[in-house]
Amino acid sequence: MSYLLVGVGGIIGSLLRYYVGLFTHSWWPYNFPLGTLLINLLGCFILEWFTYRIIKIELFHPYILSGVSTGLIGSFTTFSSFSVETVTLINHHLWELALLYVLLSLFGGLFMTWMGHRVGEKGARKFQGKKVKTS
């Protein structure tokens, strides 16, 4: 069952990534890969929030948790696209944009992960003493 849910989550996540890329490309005509940056930053935030808040309250079955975290969020974010786009910027002699992209991805990802943790932590406090577990 977990394989099925991870697969379905993967399909949904990759389609979401594709549509966000199309959407950002239509309103951001520059060489900077804004779509992948936004996707990866959002994915950092959501995965940490999900990991800290949702998994801790044990509200959902582990199969569902794997489907969302590994399948959906894992396929939504993409390190390979980040790497290819960075090399593409370098090959086009856009060193400044490549450096900006790497730094924004690294420090932005760490910041968004920290923010996801903080938001998840605040939400988890609401559930202290109200732990609900379903199997």
C-alpha positions as CSV (number, residue, x, y, z in Angstrom):
1,M,0.0,0.0,0.0
2,S,2.8,2.4,0.8
3,Y,4.3,1.9,-2.7
4,L,1.0,2.8,-4.3
5,L,0.6,6.0,-2.2
6,V,4.2,7.0,-2.8
7,G,3.6,6.5,-6.6
8,V,0.4,8.5,-6.6
9,G,2.0,11.2,-4.5
10,G,4.9,11.2,-7.0
11,I,2.6,11.7,-9.9
12,I,0.8,14.6,-8.2
13,G,4.0,16.2,-7.0
14,S,5.7,16.1,-10.4
15,L,2.6,17.5,-12.2
16,L,2.5,20.3,-9.6
17,R,6.2,21.0,-10.3
18,Y,5.5,21.1,-14.0
19,Y,2.6,23.5,-13.8
20,V,4.4,25.8,-11.4
21,G,7.3,25.9,-13.9
22,L,4.9,26.7,-16.7
23,F,3.2,29.4,-14.7
24,T,6.4,31.1,-13.6
25,H,7.9,30.9,-17.0
26,S,5.0,32.8,-18.5
27,W,5.4,35.8,-16.2
28,W,9.2,35.6,-15.6
29,P,10.9,35.8,-19.1
30,Y,14.4,36.2,-17.8
31,N,17.3,33.6,-17.7
32,F,17.0,33.1,-14.0
33,P,15.3,29.8,-13.1
34,L,12.7,31.3,-10.7
35,G,10.3,28.4,-11.0
36,T,12.7,25.8,-9.7
37,L,13.9,28.2,-6.9
38,L,10.3,28.8,-5.8
39,I,9.5,25.1,-5.9
40,N,12.5,24.1,-3.9
41,L,12.0,26.8,-1.3
42,L,8.4,26.0,-0.9
43,G,9.2,22.3,-0.7
44,C,11.7,22.9,2.1
45,F,9.1,24.8,4.1
46,I,6.3,22.2,3.5
47,L,8.5,19.2,4.2
48,E,9.8,20.5,7.5
49,W,6.4,21.7,8.6
50,F,4.9,18.4,7.6
51,T,7.6,16.4,9.3
52,Y,7.5,18.4,12.5
53,R,3.8,19.0,12.8
54,I,1.8,16.3,11.0
55,I,4.0,13.3,11.7
56,K,4.4,14.3,15.4
57,I,0.6,14.3,16.1
58,E,0.3,10.8,14.7
59,L,-3.0,11.6,13.1
60,F,-2.5,9.7,9.8
61,H,-1.4,6.2,9.0
62,P,2.4,5.8,8.1
63,Y,1.5,4.9,4.5
64,I,-0.2,8.2,4.0
65,L,2.7,10.0,5.6
66,S,5.1,8.3,3.2
67,G,2.9,9.1,0.2
68,V,2.9,12.8,1.1
69,S,6.5,13.3,2.2
70,T,8.4,10.9,-0.1
71,G,6.0,10.8,-3.0
72,L,4.3,14.2,-3.3
73,I,6.9,16.6,-1.7
74,G,9.9,14.5,-2.9
75,S,8.8,14.6,-6.5
76,F,7.7,18.3,-6.2
77,T,11.2,19.5,-5.3
78,T,14.1,18.8,-7.6
79,F,17.8,18.9,-7.0
80,S,18.6,17.7,-10.5
81,S,16.8,20.6,-12.1
82,F,18.7,23.0,-9.8
83,S,22.0,21.4,-10.8
84,V,21.3,21.5,-14.6
85,E,20.0,25.0,-14.5
86,T,23.1,26.2,-12.6
87,V,25.4,24.6,-15.1
88,T,23.3,26.1,-17.9
89,L,23.7,29.6,-16.5
90,I,27.5,29.0,-16.2
91,N,27.7,27.7,-19.8
92,H,25.9,30.9,-20.9
93,H,28.6,32.9,-19.0
94,L,26.0,34.2,-16.5
95,W,28.2,33.6,-13.6
96,E,26.5,36.2,-11.4
97,L,23.1,34.7,-11.9
98,A,24.5,31.2,-11.3
99,L,26.1,32.3,-8.0
100,L,22.9,34.1,-7.0
101,Y,20.9,31.0,-7.8
102,V,23.1,28.8,-5.7
103,L,23.2,31.1,-2.7
104,L,19.5,31.8,-2.8
105,S,18.8,28.1,-3.1
106,L,21.2,27.1,-0.2
107,F,20.4,29.9,2.3
108,G,16.8,30.3,1.2
109,G,16.3,26.5,1.6
110,L,17.8,26.5,5.0
111,F,15.7,29.6,6.0
112,M,12.5,28.1,4.7
113,T,13.2,24.8,6.5
114,W,13.7,26.7,9.7
115,M,10.5,28.6,9.1
116,G,8.6,25.4,8.5
117,H,10.0,24.0,11.7
118,R,8.9,27.1,13.6
119,V,5.4,27.1,12.2
120,G,5.1,23.3,12.8
121,E,6.3,23.7,16.3
122,K,3.7,26.4,17.1
123,G,1.0,24.2,15.6
124,A,2.2,21.1,17.5
125,R,1.9,23.0,20.8
126,K,-1.8,23.3,20.2
127,F,-2.1,19.5,20.1
128,Q,-0.1,18.8,23.3
129,G,-2.4,16.8,25.5
130,K,-4.8,16.2,22.7
131,K,-2.8,13.4,20.9
132,V,-5.0,11.6,18.5
133,K,-3.9,8.3,16.9
134,T,-5.7,6.4,14.2
135,S,-4.5,3.2,12.5
